[in-house]
Amino acid sequence: MATKKGTKTTNDFSAYVRWFWILFVGGIVAVLLTFLLTSYFGDLPDHTQLENPNTNLATEIISSDGKTLGKFYFKDNRTPVGYQELPKHLVDALIATEDARYHSHAGIDARGTLRAMVTLGKDGGASTISQQLAKQLFTGEASRSTLGRISQKVKEWIIAIRLERQYTKEEIIAQYFNIYDFGNNGDGIRSAASIYFDKEPSDLSIKESAMLVGMFKNSSLYNPRPDRNPVGVRNRRNVVLAQMEKYGYLDEAVKDSLQKTELDLKYTPQSHRDGIATYFRGYLTGFMKDWIKENPKPDGSKYNLYNEGLKIYTTIDSRMQKHAEDAVEQHMPKLQAEFFHQNKPDRNPTAPFLDLEISEINNLLRRSMKQSERWRKMKYDLKKADKDIEDSFQKPTQMSVFAWKDGKATEIDTIMKPIDSMRYYKSFLRTGMMSMDPQTGHVKAWVGGMNYRHFQYDMVMQGKRQIGSTFKPFVYTAAIDQLHLSPCDELPDSPFCIDKNKYGNPEEWCPKNSGGSYGGMRTLKNALANSVNTVTARLIDKVGPQTVVDLAQKLGIESDMPPVPSIALGTPDISVYEMVGAYAAFANKGVYTKPVMVTSIADKNGTILYQFKPETRDVLSEETAYVTVKLMEGVTQSGSGARLRHSYAKDRADYKEIITGYPYGFDNPIAGKTGTTQNQSDGWFMGMVPNLVTGVWVGAEDRAAHFKTITYGQGAAMALPIWGLYMKSCYADEELNVSKNAFDVPSVLSINVNCADASDEDNGDGEEEDVPDDLEF
């Protein structure tokens, strides 16, 4: 019995050995045969496809300080990075988690493959990083059939081996990080790092890197957004940290410490309506479409803005842009609260229209209704009748609307009739702001409104509004240029009329001063500082309206300006963009430089496709420009802009933080001009230092919406605070080198600019502004 038992055991062992070799050799033969028969399973990429994988690359918008402002993309928000831009711990986390023997195989991990075959995948698969890249690039989603899965796996093996021959290990890792979709528009590691942590990949910490590597398992399941699966993502991150400790990339103490931490996301969604400089990016869309139309490729085809990886290098400084947006967000909620306080809802939910009858309000809303996107879609896309469309505006609808809450922009989910939502939005004050280097023409900041998601009309370039007394410096400049006047020259401040038919004026024009006050003689410096309408009228009568229009056009203003006397008080509608460009010539010694937004465009390989060429022209003598600047310095020394010098709030019960509570305390030379239009509808401030010119406008969508009184409805209260807050932040950011110096004095200065008489003293609290009460032609 013993002999038979021993014989049976020996025979069993021999059978196991035989079957092992049969399976082993058979497996190798099967693999070899499968490799030989791959042509039956479909085409494989050749070497040219491996060198140029078909991936969509987003067009990147780059600031002057090297930051990504945003991207244009259709499906893939992808901007590739090189291996050298990946931190070591990010690469370590990937290798420790996905392919521990990455550096010792040539595309296929034989040991892992055999383990997977023996355990039937129960202990995990054996896909290497190279195989996973092959799948992402070329083989796509897994097939459902057994034959399809085998075919796909073989393709992955072959492509992985080819990738290993074609690229270095480092290049494969970089490609893998660049190709992966991390969810929430996070296509590739650079987008993911920006969206989840507001960082460049090189700045990621160990735990942040571990979280992103953990998402390779399944970015849809392991979505870190607060409303998705943050707990699962944290657990998965901790698995990655454990793997890093297992393979010697972290010591145990560091691993334990990091595993106790939260995700600490800084979730910043990236879409065309989110992020920084949204209004500028909206402008850039049109700019690029025109450029693409006019600049075809050498073969005659057109560039694709959304998937060819173009790089647009802009003049916007991301730091100054952020300061500008913060200034708007700090001031506008407070101003809006006062506007709501003055316009209580008596006849409708928000009642912004003080002077209109119910019928006029309804007509205004009806006009807006027909200009809306809702009307356009129903009328032209759905072919609905006008009556049906109007009825749809009366049906309550679920929507998210804009609101200021605790000083921050937010959205409120509500149910509202579309017609009521239009009325609601008309009650909000809007703003436009642009900041520019006068010497180079480079636009540094562009804020076209408060919130691009809800107010998409850009009030920097698209919107044009009556500019009030910010037009007066053009009148003074024309007089200085033609008549060689000095800021110290005096004119009478008394009622003044321009005859009917003179300059084509249809009626006699007799402008009034704000508040109806007159008397005595005023120097030009004092008259501009206090925005005296009668003195400005006398000046335009001396030089003629056409002379002023010609000058303004040479300074880059293309909007319609009829050559009639009343333009002296700011009747034309002009954009912030035009005004900033024009004022910049004063700071640039009389040379107009067309504003520049894009310096160059490159393709994905870095080849320059477009290079900006400056457009400049001499408009004024250096002396005339300097004298005008000295006149405008008086506005901030003793006029309506003097509150920029205040460092404390005045003890006035009727003054709120909107007026004096922002402690600017500027003591450096500042040239500027406030502007206020009829009925306190529009407020302007144009401010200059030697290397930065900034313009701000504030007003409602409709001119019929306005403040009741001049206290808050003037440029010095509506627009000037945004300028002051912005400049205060710019000065605090010393790397920006915003000048605090005096404006350069011309080598030849024959005009006296040093006026010191009683008429130039501070006019008090600076409350009285330059409202043109009489704007009729």
Secondary structure, 3 states (H helix, E strand, C coil): CHHHHHHHHHHHHHHHHHHHHHHHHHHHHHHHHHHHCHHHHCCCCCHHHHHCCCCCECEEEECCCCCEEEEECCCCCECCCCHHHCCHHHHHHHHHHHCCCHHHCCCCCHHHHHHHHHHCCCCCCCCCHHHHHHHHHHHCCCCCCHHHHHHHHHHHHHHHHHHHHHCCHHHHHHHHHHHCECCCCCECHHHHHHHHHCCCHHHCCHHHHHHHHHHHHCCCCCCCCCCCCHHHHHHHHHHHHHHHHHCCCCCHHHHHHHHCCCCCCCCCCCCCCCCCCHHHHHHHHHHHHHHHHHCCCCCCCCCCCCCECCEEEECCCHHHHHHHHHHHHHHHHHHHHHHHHHCCCCCCCCCCECCCCHHHHHHHHHHHHHCCHHHHHHHHHCCCCHHHHHHHCCCCEEEEEEEEECCEEEEEEEEECHHHHHHHHHCCEEEEEEEECCCCCEEEEEECCCCCCCCCCCCCCCCCEECHHHHHHHHHHHHHHHHCCCCCCEEECCCCCECCCHHHCCCCECCCCHHHCCCCEEEHHHHHHCCCHHHHHHHHHHHCHHHHHHHHHHCCCCCCCCCCHHHHHCCCEECHHHHHHHHHHHHCCCEEECCECEEEEECCCCCEEEECCCCEEECCCHHHHHHHHHHHHHHHHHCCCHHHHCCCCCCCCCCCHHHHHCCCCCCCCCEEEEEECHHHCEEEEEEEECCEEEEEEEEECCCCECCCCCCCCCHHHHCHHHHHHHHHHHHHCHHHCCCCCCCCCCCCCCCCCCCCCHHHCCCCCCCCCCCCCCCCC
